[in-house]
């Protein structure tokens, strides 16, 4: 079977649903990371909180609390990275046993599509999971860099190096959090991509639901209202 023959196994709706999934992943990420100034996202608000955290750290002589907080962030990132790697292994196992997968899929869809179709659909999920894993691993490493920078902040608030190092630690912390959030969004959309095993219509619905969940949590959640309280921003 040639490449064109394999492409022909998918209809226009399949390509449209896949395009919607990838476009939504990119567009949601851009909107969350670059929100309008009149309606900041939770991620944007938390970036300011992280800068304030590093500033307050310079006023504390004992920084055990800050170290514990960063350790907790690294543990959470490591957990999701490990979970992503395990899930990648599960998808690879499914790719190596498509006969059983086809049997299960046919029970739900009554569709006798060839194995290459199911493998291609799983490959999309695998790519999204791999992207999530790489983002989360890099985030974990950046939190480590942040830890080193925090250790380099002098204890004297009047030292000129204090503000510089604390600002560097804050920006690395924000970058690490951005990578963590990107990894989580990739996990969200990898879950949505499994709906393609049912049908293209199911993939479209799952993508729209995922977008709605992410948008609500970033722009219309109770946590956002809490972060906005008392800072003079539109509520």
N, C-alpha and C positions, 0 to 999 in steps of 0.2 A: 504494500500500500504506500503510495507516494505521499508527500507532505500535503499536496493539494487535495488528495482524496481524504486525508484525515481532517483537513479544515472543513471539507464539505459535510462532515458528520455533524457539524454544529450549524444551527439556523441563525438567522439575523437576530432573533430575540436573545439567543445565548450570548452573542457578541455584545448586544446592547446592555444586557444585564451585567456582564463582566466589565464593560466600560463604565457603567454606573458605579460599580463597586470601587474600582480604582480611582475614579474621579472623586467620589465621595470621601475616600480615605485622604486624598491630597487636599481637597477643598476644606474639609472639616479641620484638618491640621493647620492650614493657613489661617483660617478664621479664628481659631482658638489662640494661636500664637501671635496673631496680628489683629486683635479686635478693634472695633471703632472706639475712639476715646470716650464717647458718650456712654458706652456699654462694655466695660472691660469684662473679660472672662475670669473665671476662678483662677486659672493658671497665671494670668497677668497680675491679678491681685496678690497671689501668693508669692510672686517674684518680688514685690515690694516688701512683703513680710520677711522674706529670706534676707533681703538687704538690711532690714531693721534688726533681724536676729544677729547678723554679724557685727552690727554697730553696738548692740547691747552687750555682746560678748566681750568687747574691748573694755567695758566698764566693770567686768567681773574679775576678781583676782583668781578665784578658783573656777576652772572651766570644765569641771567634771560633768556637769549637767549638759553642756554643749557637746562634749564627746559622746555622751550616752545617746543624745538625740541623733547625732550623725551615724552612730553605730546602728541604731534602729532603722534609719533610712537605708543603710547598706544591706541590712538583713532582709528587709522587704524587697529590695531590688534583686538580691541574690535568690530569694525564694521564687519570684516570678521568672527569672532567667532559668532556674533549674526546672520549673514546671514547663516552660516553653521547650526546653531540650527534651524532656520526657515525652511531650506531646509530638514533637518532630519524630521521635523514634516510633511512636504509635502510628503516625501517618505513613512512615516508610514501611512499617510492617503491613499496613493495609494495602499499600502499592504492590507488595510482594505476594499478596493473597487476594487478587481481584476476583477470583471465581466465587469465593464466599461473599464478597462485597456485592457482586452482581446479583447473587441470589436474594440478598436482603433488599437491595434497591428495587428489584423487580416486584417484590411483594408490596412495596409502597407505591410504585409508579406504573406498574404494568408495562414497563418499557424495556424492550430487549435490545438495548444499545450494546455495541461491541465494547470490549474491555478498554480500548484506547480512550473512549469517551470518559469513562469513570476515572481512569488514570490521569487524564488531563485536568479534570475537575479537582481531584485530590492534589495535583501539582500546584494549583493556585493556592490552596490552603497551606501547602508545605512552604511555598515562597513567602507567604504572609507570616507564618510562624517563624521562619528563618530571619526575616526582617525584624520581628519582635525580639528574638533572642539576641541578635547583634546590637540592637538599640539598648536593651537592658544590660548586657554585659558592659558596653561602653559607659552607661550611666553608673554602674557599680564602680568602675574604675575612676570615673570623675569624682565620685563621692570620696574615694581614697585620696585623690589629689587635693580635694577640699580639706580633708582631715590634715594633710601635711601643711597646707597653707594656714590653717587655724593654729597649728602648733608653732608656726613661724611668727605669729602676731605677738609683738612685745607686750609685757604686762603694764607698761607705762602708757596711759592714754595720750600723754603729751609727746611721746616719741613720734617723729615724722613718719617712721616706718609703719606705725600702728594703723593709720588710716589706709595706707597703700595696701598692706597685706590683708586687712579685713575686707577691703573693697574687692580685691582679687578673689578672696575666699567666697565672697557673696556671689560674684559672677560665675565662678566655677560651680557653686552650689546650684545656681539657677540653670546653668547649662546641663548639669546632671539631672535635675528635675525635668527639664524639657525632654531629654532623652528617655527618661523613665515614662513620661506621659506618651511619647511617641510609641514606645514599646507596648504600652497598654492599649493604645488605639489600634495598633496592628493586631493585637490579640482579639479585640472586639470584632474587627472586620474578618479575621480568620474564622471566628465562630460563624459569622454571617455567611461566609463563603461556602460552608458545608451545606447550606440550604440548596445550593446548585445541584447537589446530588438528587434532590427531589425534582426540581424543574427550574427553568429560567425565571418563571413567575415567582417562585418561592425565593429565589436569590434577590430579586428586585424588592420584594416585601421585606426580607431580612435586612437588606442594606438600608432601606428607608427607616426601619425601626431602630437600627443601630445609630443612624444619624440623629434621629429624634432623641434617643437616650443621651447621647453625648452633648447635644445642643442644650437639652434641659439641664443637665448637670453643670455645664459651664456657664450658662446664661440665665437660667431661671430656677436655680435651686435655692433651698433655704441656706445652705452654706455660703452662697454668694451674698445673700442679704446680710448675713452675719459679718462677713468681711467688709461690707460696705458701710456698716454702721459707724457713724461718727467721723467719717473721713471726707464728708462734703461731696460725695459722688452721687450721681443719679441712682435712685433706688427703684 
